[in-house]
Amino acid sequence: MISSIFVNLPIANLKKSMDFFGALGFSFNQQFTDETSTCMVVSDTIYVMLVEHEKFAAFISKPIAGPEVTEAILGFACESADEVRRLSEKAFELGARKVSEPQDIGFMFSWGFEDLDGHLWDLFWMNPEHIQ
């Protein structure tokens, strides 16, 4: 069975991306970091590889999707609605684009942002009592 996930994202500038995500509170595994890519630790089993375009392009035969194209939305469950608010607001302060207003539907609260490279991050909290 699958035990963890490594999501690979193309980025324009490693330092800018590390500064942005570091300011949001994420850490980086130096064992998997070089001058063109890094392994951002989201949790014990979730990692995001931030890979500069030239290196990323070496892994694929198709063009890299630009920021005007949405290929995926990265959805991450947070521990509370307050954490969703805190992370989203901090991302906006750091230059992320607001893609929507916060959504509160009672049992779930969500809000997200478009990062510096155009990747969409959907942060949400769901009341555990609602999940069957």
N, C-alpha and C positions, 0 to 999 in steps of 0.2 A: 504494500500500500504506500501511497505517497506520504512522506513525512515532513516535507517543508516546501517552500516555494521561493524561487529566485526570479523576480521579474526584471527583465533587461529593458532599460529606457535609453534612447538616444538623447544626448544633451549637447549643447553648443560649447559650454565652458565649465570644466570640472570645478575650478575654484569657486565660481559664482554659485553653482549648484550645491557644493558642500557648505558654503557660507549660509545659503538659504535654508537648507534642510537642517544644518547644525543649529541654527538659530531657532528652529521649530522644536529642537530637543532630540533629534535623532543622532545616533552615533555611527561611526564607520569602522569596519573591521580592517585594520591596517594590513593584515595578512593578504587581503584581496584588493589592495589599493596600489595603483601606480600613477604615473603622471597623466594618464588619459582615462582612468576609470576608478571607481570605488565601489565597495559593497556597503550599502547603507543598511543598518540593522533596524528593522521595524519591530520585531519581537524575536523570541527564541526560535521561531520557525518561519519567519517572514523576512525576506531580504529584497532590496531593490538595488540592482546593479545599475549605476549611473555611468554611461559609457559615451565618450565623445564621439561625434559623428563618424570620423574617419575610421576609428577602430570598430564601431558598430557596423559600418558598411562592409567590413571584411567578413562579417558573420553571415551576410545575406546576399541574395542575387537580385533582389527587388530594390527600388529606391526607398529611402527613408521617408516616411510620411512627415510632412511639414506641419507646423503649428495650426494651419488653417484646416487640417483634416483631423477628425476624431476617429481613432481606431479602437479605442477602449476607454472605459471609465474605471479607474481604480477605486474600488469601494473598500473602506476600512472601518470596522466596528471599533468604537471608542468605549471607554468605561463609563462615561456619563455625558449628558447633554452639555454640561459646562465644559467638558474637555473638547467637544466638537466646536463650541463657540470660541474657546481660547485658541485652539490651533488654527481655525479659519481666520479669526481676526488677526492673529500674529502673521499668518501667511499674507494677508492683505497689506499689513504694515511693511512687509519685506518685499513687496512688489508683485505679488500674485494678483491675478485678475479675478474679480468676483463674477461668477457665471450665473448666480441666482441668489435670491433671498433665502434666508433660513426657512426650513419647512418643519412645522411642528404639527404632527397629526395625532397627538395624544400618546400613543404607545411608542412612537418613534420620532426622533428629532434628527434632521440632517442638514448639512450645509457643506459646501466644498469650495474648491478654487481651481484655477488653471495655473500651474506652476510656470516658472520662467521660460520653459521650453514648450509650453502649450499642452502638457499632459494634464488630464482632468482627474482630480482627487475628490471623491465623494466620501465625506466623513459622516458617520451616523452613530446614534445610540438607539438601541431598542430595549424597551422594558422587558427584562427577562421573564416576568410574570405573564407576559402576553404570548411568549413562544411556547408552543405545545410540544 
